Amino acid sequence: NPRSTWEKVDEYITERLIPQDDVLESVLAANQQARLPAYDVTPAQGKLLHLLVRMQGAKRIMEIGTLGAYSTIWLARALPSDGHIVTLELDPFHAQVARSNIALAGMNDKIELRVGDALEQLARMAEEGVEPFDFIFIDADKPNNPKYLKWALHFSHPGTVILGDNVIREGEVVNESSQDPRVNGVRRFYDLLAEEPRIEATAIQTVGSKGYDGFVLGIVNS
Ligand code: SAM
């Protein structure tokens, strides 16, 4: 069973390369306790987000899809002292759990959690004249991915990094006749990326403790 190998290797990577961390473990435990869906990124993926932010030297991050703020905390920890992250969450209960986790991580000053439909929040942020972001993580409802990509471009500057999660969907992404709105959202996301001259992107397939999926990584051109 390849899946059990992926899980074992993910555990091995986590043991070797990801230091034991009481806060992050408490966050995952709190999410489980609250019965949130287990859609958080894996520790290895959380650390990838963290490393990308540090490599880029990003100071302003936007995340679409907070859940319990596990990925948010990985991202926020990569920020310098004057860094800021805005994270958007639709579900008030997820947001409540996220808020408590953010407080537990001592990150209230860095993380701004906005509750409500991301598309409405994004429109409001545009009205408020919110400044562009250096790094944007798209990880909410997949049918809206094409719209999130348009908003990500709105809130970007040359050099902004955009990462979109769950874009392989166990290979279903190549199923042209899929009836799954998430698969179709992701396919339209690729179409938009293909025709959008403002962004240069690739996608990487991944396996691990959360199965077979992958992410899109792109940079906004000058
Ligand atoms: N980024 C999180 C992590 O790795 O820890 C996981 C996010 S989970 C995959 C997706 C989240 O997006 C869920 O908490 C869901 O409630 C939220 N969501 C779904 N539709 C949304 C919408 N229209 N606006 C904002 N958030 C939404």
Boltz pocket constraint, residues with backbone or C-beta under 6 A from the ligand:
constraints:
  - pocket:
      binder: B
      contacts: [[A, 39], [A, 40], [A, 41], [A, 64], [A, 65], [A, 66], [A, 67], [A, 68], [A, 69], [A, 70], [A, 71], [A, 72], [A, 88], [A, 89], [A, 90], [A, 91], [A, 94], [A, 116], [A, 117], [A, 118], [A, 119], [A, 139], [A, 140], [A, 141]]
      max_distance: 6.0
